[in-house]
Amino acid sequence: MTLNNAEAGREYIVRAIQTDDEEMDAFLFSLGCFSGQPITVIAHRRGGCVVSIKDGRYTIDDQLAGAIRV
């Protein structure tokens, strides 16, 4: 399941990041989003979602949310 399908308000564990873009991988890693880390979907918004990773909240678009498998 990807973050696009995840239930808001629930914590998940990142299982994998599926992208062919090294820049996107590096960006997610810099946020602390990598396999084994907890991630919480705060809310779904049109065109993306708000997530909590470690101590920060971030708005990510649908493409990025679709690359994160939980």
N, C-alpha and C positions, 0 to 999 in steps of 0.2 A: 504494500500500500504506500502511496506517496502522501506528502503533506497536503496536496490538493483534496484528498479524500479523508483526511484526518478530522476527528471530532474536536471542536473548539473547547478549550478549557481542560484538556487532558494532556498528560505528559507521556511522551514516547521516547524510545531509544532509537537513535539513528542506526540503521542496519547497513546502509550503503549509500554512496553518492554515485549516481550514474550519469556521467557527462563526458563528452569527448573534448571539452574545452579546459585546457590547463589553467587558464586565467580564472575561470569560474571555480575550479577546484581550490586554487590558492586563496581566492576570496573567501570561500566558505571555511577553509582551514583557519584563516586569520580571524574569523568570527568565533572560532571554537566549535565549529560544526564539522564533526568527523565521526566515523564509525565508533559506536560504543558510548557516545555522549548523549545525555538527555536533552530533549527539545520539547517545548510546550507550545502548542498552537493557541494563541490568545484569542484571535478572531479571524474570520474569513472576510475579506474585502473584495470588491469587484476588481478583478485583475491581479489578485494576489492574496497574501495573508500576513498577519502580524504574528511573529514568533518570539519566544524567549529562549535565548541560548546563554547559558551561564548567568551572568549578571546583567545582560543587556537585552533590550527589545529591538527588533528589527522588522521592517516591512520588506517582504520579498515578493517578486512577481510570480506569476503562474509557471513560467518556464523554470525558474530556479526551484520553486516548490515541487514541481514535477520530477526534478532530478534527485530529490532527497527521499529515500525509501526508509520507512519506519516499520 
